[in-house]
Every structure is written in structure tokens, then in C-alpha cells.
Amino acid sequence: MIRFENVGVRYGLGPEVLNDVSFEIEASSFQYLTGPSGAGKTTLMRLMFLGLKPSRGQLTVFNQNAATLTGVPLAAARRRIGVVFQDFRLLDHMTTYENVGLPLRVLGKDEASYRADVVELLEWVGLGNRLDAYPPVLSGGEKQRAAIARAIIAKPDILLADEPTGNVDPALGNRLIRLFFELNRLGTAVVLATHDYHLIETFPARRLVIDAGEVLDYD
């Protein structure tokens, strides 16, 4: 689903942030992405989300060259990717329910066809009593859970999650990871960036380690 071949990235005239990165994300796979702060995890995620193009090498997403994707094909590819950002990126003028249902609206679905699914998912992540709340009044943990629900509601082909358990307590964090694994069991490929090694030990899976601009693969 995603293939990196000798990919390098630099910002402006600075040194390469990533260099000669080569690995694949296969369909229905699950992997953690780890590494020290500043190692390039966010840059790698941006590449996978098609929010950044490589400076060199080739990045292939859904069998399409990312460097040449623009316009409608680029938008179509992005709709197949669910993303949980560290800064949440919820829309302040929409309620929690509306934020989570937005990906389905973008796909042209009628609200009557998805309302029950959105409500059920929000109840599952502990936001059943916050359907009509707007993001400015939500806590950091509540925003995190809303962002996760929005990312998975449309059952994406790939889920990219950047520190998705960073603002929740351990019990809820474990529950969210089980949700990711269940989504993976149903066919979604998952890439989960985390610093929580206890989480990795509790729920083992393939581990991609990024360090000094390189990616090492630990199956």
C-alpha cells in the first residue's frame, strides 16, 4: 500500500531529515513507529499522508507515484487514509458529532445512514455525553478521542496515528489500542507512532525505528 524506495527529504537548503529510507507498509498490516524526538517521525507521517513530497527517491501510495499525484487523484488517495494528528485538527465551529461524521459527509453519505454509527463510536470512546459539545470546551483527552473517532469512522485503508494515547489514562489507552487492532483485523493497515514502550510490550507488533534519518525494521 505504501512503498519507500531510497527516499530522502530536506527542508530548503538544510541537511536531509530522512535519507535513503526504504520499506513497505503492506495491506492489513500493523506496525509501530518509534524513535527519539526530532528523529523524523512527523516528516515520515507527512509523506505517508501525501502532505509532503520526497526530495529524492520514490514514494508509491496505492500503486501511484506520490510525486505526480495532484488534484482529484490526490484528494481521492487522501480520502483512503485516516490520520490522527497530535494537534487534533478538529473544526471549532462543528460539534463533536459533526466533526466525527465529517469524513462520511465528504464521501457523500446521507446523515441518516451514518448517525447511529457515529453515536455508537463516540459512546465507545467515552464521548457519548459530549455529542453536542464544541472543541473549545473539550479537554485534551476528549479532543484526542474525538480525533481518533473521526479518523476511523470511514474505515480507511490506512490509519496513521501520531501518539494517539498521549493524552489519555493507561486504561483508556489500552482500550483505544484494542480498537486499532480490531480495525486492523477488519482490514485497515495501521501505523502508530508512539514513545510508549510499555504499550508495545503489551500489544506486540512489527516495529519501525527511525533514528538519525534512517528507518530500521524490526519484524
C-alpha positions, 0 to 999 in steps of 0.5 A: 500500500505504501512503498519507500524506495531510497527516499530522502527529504530536506527542508530548503537548503538544510541537511536531509531529515530522512535519507535513503529510507526504504520499506513497505507498509503492506495491506492489513498490516500493523506496525509501530513507529518509534524513535527519539524526538526530532528523529523524523517521525512527523516528516515520515507521517507527512509523506505517508499522508501525501502532505509532503513530497520526497526530495529524492527517491520514490514514494508509491501510495496505492500503486501511484507515484506520490510525486505526480499525484495532484488534484482529484487523484490526490484528494481521492488517495487522501480520502483512503487514509485516516490520520490522527494528528497530535494537534487534533485538527478538529473544526471549532465551529462543528460539534463533536458529532459533526466533526466525527461524521465529517469524513462520511459527509465528504464521501457523500453519505446521507446523515441518516445512514451514518448517525447511529454509527457515529453515536455508537463510536463516540459512546465507545470512546467515552464521548457519548455525553459530549455529542453536542459539545464544541472543541473549545470546551473539550479537554485534551483527552476528549479532543484526542478521542474525538480525533481518533473517532473521526479518523476511523469512522470511514474505515480507511485503508490506512490509519496513521496515528501520531501518539494517539494515547498521549493524552489519555489514562493507561486504561483508556489507552489500552482500550483505544489500542484494542480498537486499532487492532480490531480495525486492523483485523477488519482490514485497515493497515495501521501505523502508530507512532508512539514513545510508549514502550510499555504499550508495545510490550503489551500489544506486540507488533512489527516495529519501525525505528527511525533514528538519525534519518534512517528507518530500521525494521524490526519484524 
